[in-house]
Amino acid sequence: MNGQETDVPESSTAPTSTASRRLLPLLPAAMLLVLLMRRVWDVDIFWQLKLGELILAQHGPLRTEPFAALHLGEPLPAVAWGGQALMATTRQLFGWTGLRIFDALCWLGGFGAVALACRRRGAGTQAVALAMGLAFVAALPTASIRPQSFACLCFGLLLALQRLKLPTWQTVMLGVPLLVLWQNLHPSVSVGAMAMAVVAAVEAWGWWRDRSRPSPVAAAILAVAGLAAMIATPDGLDVFDIAARNAEASLAIGASEWRPLWIAANYTNAIPILVVALLTLRIVMRNPHRREPAELAVALVLFVATISAYRFVLFWAVAMVPVIARAAGESEVPPARGVPWLSLAGLALVALVTPLVAPTRFTDTIPLDALQRLRREAVEGTVYGDFPFGGAIIDVGYPDWRVAYDGRYYRYSRDEWRYNGGIENGQVPLVDVERKWRPAAFVLDARHNEPLAIELAHARRWQRIWSRDGIVVYVPRKSRIMPRESPGSTRP
């Protein structure tokens, strides 16, 4: 077929119905619509964007800490520096609307890349549509504007390379730069290295038993290249220490994405994962002749990782696309090479129209309105906030404002996170917080940080200027008349 090898046996080709031919091209547009209708909920994107702006301003990764009050001037890890710069560039050029579309396309691109590769190799149209739909449902709760979208895209491209079965030299020439780019966009290339190592091991076993089976050379080279790419960043070997500190701090503060699916905070997230896993198991068991051991092994390893830590669900979902696409239907003659104009037109239409109907919205747990109110006070110095608020404080107020904590788990030591827990539990009083940071203002979730919020409410030296949706803002009490307050703010 145009001189290209495919996975389609001559006896298994089947015509595709007109309805199913229309389904796959329009499915990406429907998925993009769902993504663009979601609120922005990731609290860390704000400090990521501000770091990106500073990276752009100095034409390279930052080397010293600019935000954390007690760490100013200390060495700063260059974690995800490329992704931060790229996202900051997009926001500067096209605003939040453009960034929202760009991020959604990257996130969706990871699924689309491997799905397109499956179709090119002869997977049925309906099977590919089913694979994308199930994988999308499993991973949807993770979707928000965040550098993880680059990881999704790169992992999908890597699996697409593996699925296309190009000559070894082409796979390596395309795969190695992809792995290096991935690690600088988001520090998760270890997942790609692990996936390629699993593929290489399974293919090596099959090749040893039957020399007519695919050679494991390309996958083995990419696995080694993935390991090397882990240190192909400005941080070099320090990346391992940074990753260890980040994981340790994440577990210490109970971040749900680092915890297993069986904890209460992940029950809701576990439901679509288990449903998709059970449906896929049924499809695969009913069609044992449509299994590919390497694809199954990668999906299984990532499923175990996802059960252990929810943060791996995005990679597992992408890895499920080739498994489902192969098992869910008979092979078909792959499409002739060409541009999928209908898919592109659908994506373009959704990208243009949706922002007009549903502008960028943020969840109520991100205190943007409260911070804009605080800006009117013209305070300078450290704004003490719950650590999830740190990113928004940085984005709204830098360089006038600094933070006590933010979502960069690797930035703060174990003792500092333990001290933060003491504040939240009421073991550390307001006077100690004042002595340590000399805060110019407080921005708190009054339910999460209840002991500190109660002390502030009774402290004569602090004035509350905002209270809405559980978020309170305090500034030093002044004798002058306060500025006129916006709706939703309250006086003590």
N, C-alpha and C positions, 0 to 999 in steps of 0.2 A: 504494500500500500504506500505508494510514493517512496519505495525503498526503505521504509521505516518499520522496525519491528514493533508489534503491539502484543497485548495479552489476549487478543481475540482469536479463538480457534475458529476455523472456517465453518465447522458444523454448528457452532453455537450462536452465530450472528442472528439477530432478530430485529424486525422493523420496530420503529418507535412510533407511538400514536401521536397525532397532531397535538393533543392536549398536553402530553408529557413533554413534547418538544418546546412548548411555550412555558412550561413550569420553571425549568432551570434558569433560563435567561432572566426571568422576572423575579426569581427568589432573592438574589442579592439586593435588589431595590427594596423589597419588602423588609428584609433584615436591616438595611440602612435606615429605613423609616422608624423601625422600632428603636434602634440605637439613638437616633436624633430626638426622639420624643422623651427620652429619659432625662431626669435631672442630673446635674453634676453633683456627685456625692463625695468624691475623693478629696479629703482635706489636705493631702500633701502636694497636690498639683500646684498650689500657690507658691510654696517655697521653691519647688522645682522650676517654675517659670521665672522667679526672681533671680535664682542662681543662673538660669540660662541667659537672662538679660545682662548680668555682670560678666558672664563668659564671653558674650558677644562684644561687650564694651572693651574688654581687654584682649580680644582675639585669641583666647585660649583658656584652658581650665584654670579656675581659681586655686591658689595655693594656700591661702590663709582664710580663717573663719571670719565672716562679716556680720553674722546675725546674733549668735548666742552671747548674751551679756557677759557670762563668766568665762568665755572661751575666745574672746576677740583676739585675732592675731595668731591663734594656734594653727598648726598645719590642718588643711582641709582635704579629705579624700575626694577624688574626682569621680564619684559614683554616678554613672549614667550621664556624664557631662555632655556627650554628643546628643542624646535624646533631649536633654534640657535646653540646649542651644537651638535645636531644630524646632522644638515646640515654642520657645520664646520668639523665634523668628516669625513663625506662623501667626502668633498672636499680634506681634507688632505690625505685620502687614495686613492681616485680615480680621483682627479682633477675636473675641470669644467665639463668634459664629464660625469664622474660618477655622479656628483651632478645633472646634467641636466636630466639624465635617472631616477635617484632616485626620483627627484621631480615630473617628469611627471607621473611616476607609482603611486605615492601617490595621485596626483590630479585625475588621471583616476580611481584610486581605489575606490574613493568615489562613482562614478557612477556605477562601476562594482559590488561593494558589494551589493547595493540595487537591481541592475538588477538581479544578481544571486539569491538573496533571492526571488524575484518575480518569477523567473523561477522555483525555488524549490517548490514554492507554486502553480504551475500550470499555470502561465501566458504563453501565446503562444510565440513561438520562434520569429516569425515575429513581434509581438507586443512589445516584449522586445527589439528587435533590433531597432525598430522605436523609442521607448522611449529613449534609449541611444543616438541615433543619434540626435533627436531634442534637448534633454537636453544639449548635447555636443555643438551644434551650439549656443545655447543661452549663454553659459558660456565661450566659447572659448576666447573672447577678454580679459578675466581676467587672462588667463594662462601665467605665467612666473615663474621663480624660486623664490619662496617666501614661508614663513611659512604658508600662507593661504592654501597651498596644504595639510598640516596636518589637518586643519579644515575641508576641503572637505572630506578627508578620514574618519575622525572620525564621521562626520555627516552621511555619507553614511553607515557606520557600525551601527550607532544608529538606523537609519531607517530600516536597514536590520534586526536588532534584533526585532523591532516592527512588521515587515512584516512576520517574520518566525513564530510568535505566539508560541514560546516555553513556557513551564511551567513558571509560575511567578517567582519562585525561580531562575531558570536558567537565565531568562532575567535580573533580578536584579543583580545576581552574576557577569554576564558579563558586564552589563551596567554601574554599579557604577565605577569600575576601569577605564573603557573607558572614562567616563566623567572627572575624575580627570586627567587622562593622557592628554586629549584634552586641558584642560585649561592651562596646563604647556607647551604644544607644541605651542598653539596659543590661545590668550585670547578671545575666542568667544563662550565658552560653554554656554553662556546665550541663544544663538540661539537654542541649543539642549534642554535646559530647557523649553524654550518657546514652542518648537514643542511638547515636551512630555506633557506639560500642556494642549495644545490644544487637543491632542489625548485623554488625560484623561477626559477632559470635554465632548467631543463628545461621548466617550465610556460610560461614566457615564450616560449620557442622554439616550442612547440606552439601556443600561442595566437596568435602572430604568423602562423603558417602556416594556422591554422584557428580562426576566432573563436568557433566553437561549443565549443571545448575549455575546460577550467577556467582561470579567470583566475589570474595569479600574485600578485595583490595581497596576499592573506592571508599567503602564505609569505614574500613580500618584507618585509612589515611585521614579521613575527616574526623574520626574520633580523636586521634592524636592531635590534629590541628585544633580541635575544639578545646582540648586541655591547654595547648599553648596559647590560644586566644584569650584564655582567662587572665593571663598576665600581660596581654598586649594592650595595656591601657597606661595612662600616666601614673597609676598607682603601682604598677609592676607587681612584685611578690607581696606587697602589703595588702593586696586584694583579699588574701585568705584571712588575714587578721581582721580586716574590716567586715567581711562576711560573717565571721564567727561572732564578733561583737554585736553585729546587727541581729543575728539569730538569737543570741543570748538575751539581749535587751527585749526583743519582741516577745519571747516566751515569758520573761520576767514580769512584763506589764500585762500579759494576757491578751495580746493581739490575736483576734479570732482567726485571721487568715494563716497564722503560723500554727494553729492548733488543729487537732484531729476533728473529723466530721462528727464524732459522737458527743462532743460537748454541746451544752444547751444552746450556746450562741450560734452554732452551725447547723442546728436541726433543719431550719428552713432551707439553707443552702444544700443540705444533703439530699433533699427530696428529688429535685430534677436529676441529680447525679445518679441516684439509685434507679430511678425510672429509666433513664437512658441506658444504664449498664444492663439492666434486666432485659430491656427490649433488644439490645444488641446481642446479648447472650442467646436469646431465643432465635434471632435471625441467623447467627453463626452456627448454632447447633442444628438448625433445620437444613442448612446448606453446607455440609462438611467438605464438599468438593470445591468450595469457593473460599478457602482459607489460605492465607499467606503467613507462614510461621513468623517471619521477621516483623511484619506489621502487628500481628497479635501480641508478640512479645513486648514490643515497645508500648503498646496500649496497656498491657497488663502491668508492666513496671510502673508506668505513670499513674495507673489507677491505684496501686498500692501507695504510691507517694501522695496522691490526693487524699486518700483515707487518713493518712498520717498527718498531713498538713494541707489545709484547703487551698493554699496559695498555688498549688500545682494543677488545679482544675483546668486552667486555661490551656495548658500544654496537653493534658489528657484529652480534652475535647477536640483539639486539632488532630491529635493522633488517632482519634476514633473515626475520622472522616474516611481514610482509605480502607479501614476494616469494614465499615458498614457499606461503603460504595461497592466493594468487591463482593460481599456476601448477600446483598439485598436483591440482586437481580441478575438476569442473564447478561452476558457481554453483548455489546453492539458494535457495529462498525464505527470507529471513532470519527469525529467530524473532520472535514478538510481544514487545513490550516487557514486561518483568517481572523479578522477582528470580530469579537462578539458584539456587534453593534447594538443589538437589542438590549443586552445587559448594560452596556455603557450608557445608552440613552435613558434607561430606567434609573440608573444611579444618578445621572446628571439631573434628571427631573426631580427626584427626591431631594437631592442636595440643594437645589435652587429654591424649591417651593416650601419645604418643611420649615426652615428658619423663619419664613415670613408668617407662617401659621403658629409656630411654637418657638419663640425666641429662647435664647439660652436661659435656663433656670437653674438655681442652686437649691440644694436641700436647706430646710430651715435650721439644721444643726450647724451650718456654717455662718458665723455671725457677721456677715458683710454689712448689713444695715447698722448694727451696733457699732462697728468699727468706723463707719462713715460719720456716725454721730460723735464718736470720740475724736475724730479728726478736727471737728469744729472747736475742740478745746485747745488745740495747738500745743498739746503736751509733747515733750521730748524726753527720751530716756527709755528705760525698760518697761514694757507693758507686760505685766504678769498675766498669763492666761493658761487655761487648761491646755495640755500639750497638743491636742488635736486642733486647737485654735491658732497654734503658733504659725502655721503656714500662711493663713489669711492675714494675721498681724504683720508678718514680714512683707507680704505683697502689697498691702494697703499703706503701711507706714514707713518702710525703709527709705532713706537712711535715718529718719528722725527717731524711729522706734527700734528697739532691740527686744529680744525675747528671753525668757527664762528657760523655756522648753519648747521644742517643736517635734515634728514627726520623724526627724532623722535619728533613729534609734542608735545608730553607731556614734553619734556625736557626743552622747552623754555616758558617763561611766555607770557601772552597776550601783555604786553608792549614791550617785545623783538620782537614778531612777528609784532607788529605795527611799530617798529623801522626798521625792515627789509623791510616792505612795503614802508617806507619813503625813504630808500636807493634806492629801485627799481623805485620809482616815481620821484627821483631827489630832494626830499625835504631835504635829508641828504647828505651833500657834502663829497667829498673824504677826506678832512682834518679831518672831524669828525670820519670817519671810521678808518683812520690811528691812531687817538688819542685813540680810544676805544679799538682796537685790536692789534695795532702795527704789522700789517701783514708782513710776510716774502715774500708773493707772492699773486697774485690774479689769480683766474681761473673763468672766467665769460662767460655766454651766452650773447654776445654783443647785441642781439636783446631784450632779456628779461630784462637785466640789463643795458639798453642803456645809461642812464645818467652817471652812474659810469664808464662805458667803455669809453665814450667820454672824461671824465675828465682824465682818465689814459692815453689816447692817446695823450693828450696835456701836461701831467705833465713831466717835464724834469727829475725828480728824479726816474721815472719808465721806464723800458726797456721792450718792447714787444718781446717775444721769440717764440710765437706761434700764428697762426691765421689760422683756417680752420673750415669750416662748421659752422661759426658763433661763434666758441669758441675761446677766446683769453686768453693768459697767460702773466702775467707781473711779473717781478722781479725787485728789486732795480737796478738802473743803476750803472754800474761799469766801471771803467776806463780801466780795463784789457780787452783783446780781448775775446769776448764771444766764447764758444765752438762751433764747427762747427754744423750748424743747419740741422735738418732732413728735408726731403721734406715736404712741406706743411707749414713750419714755415716761418715767415717773419721778416725782420728787420724794425725798424721804419723809 
